[in-house]
């Protein structure tokens, strides 16, 4: 299993969203599943269901590339923070093929 680490200070809202989603019953350990990710994301993040907000992104857990259904837990988080976390996760998982299991961990001071 691959562990992707995010900094607690830089990704506070994203990590808080992950914790809330896991407490709500969404999985802690995810599996890379890239085919169809764009379609899953588009279906979930329909503007009628989750309208856009200035300066915010609609963060998904599990991410579109790590689920088989369009359903996911969604939270608004600062766009800059979400995009930073997304880049870290994407870069870390780039060498791995579909079917690879991974989890997100945090590091740094609380």
DANORSUL-V696859 format. One record per residue. PSI is psi in radians with two decimals (* if undefined). OMEGA is omega in degrees with one decimal (NA if undefined). Layout:
BEGIN
PSI_OMEGA, PSI_OMEGA
END
This chain:
BEGIN
2.48_-179.7, 2.41_175.0, 2.24_175.9, 2.21_-174.9, 2.27_175.2, 2.56_179.6, 2.27_-177.9, -0.62_-178.5, -0.75_-176.0, -0.43_-174.1, 0.65_-175.5, -0.88_-176.8, -0.67_178.8, -0.81_179.9, -0.65_176.8, -0.70_177.7, -0.76_178.6, -0.80_179.6, -0.76_178.9, -0.74_-179.3, -0.75_179.4, -0.74_177.0, -0.50_179.7, -0.02_175.5, -0.03_177.0, 2.69_-172.6, 2.60_174.9, -0.72_179.4, 2.24_-176.7, 2.92_178.9, 2.29_178.6, 2.24_179.9, 1.33_-171.6, -0.69_-176.9, 2.25_178.4, 0.06_-176.5, -0.75_-179.0, -0.74_179.8, -0.73_177.9, -0.76_-179.8, -0.81_-179.1, -0.72_-179.6, -0.73_-179.8, -0.82_-171.1, 0.62_174.2, 2.34_-176.9, -0.47_178.2, -0.62_-178.8, -0.81_-178.8, 1.50_-179.1, 2.62_178.4, 2.70_177.0, 2.37_-179.7, 2.30_176.5, -0.01_-177.3, 2.65_172.0, 2.73_175.3, 1.75_-176.9, 2.39_-177.9, 2.45_170.6, 2.10_-5.4, 2.79_178.8, 2.77_-177.6, -0.60_-178.1, 0.08_-177.1, 0.50_176.1, 2.91_-179.8, -0.26_-179.3, 2.88_175.4, -0.29_-176.1, 2.51_177.6, 2.93_174.0, 2.33_-177.3, 2.43_174.9, 2.57_174.0, 2.23_177.8, 2.75_178.6, 2.30_-175.6, -0.78_-177.8, -0.76_-179.4, -0.77_-178.8, -0.72_-178.5, -0.61_175.0, -0.84_179.1, -0.74_179.2, -0.71_179.2, -0.73_179.2, -0.82_-179.3, -0.82_-179.4, -0.83_-179.8, -0.70_-178.8, -0.63_-176.0, -0.14_-177.3, -0.75_-177.0, -0.15_-172.9, 2.57_-177.8, 2.91_174.7, 2.50_-177.4, -0.21_178.3, 2.27_177.7, 2.49_179.9, 2.87_175.1, 2.79_176.9, 2.30_177.5, 2.90_177.6, 2.71_176.6, 2.83_178.7, -3.13_-178.2, 2.63_178.5, *_NA
END
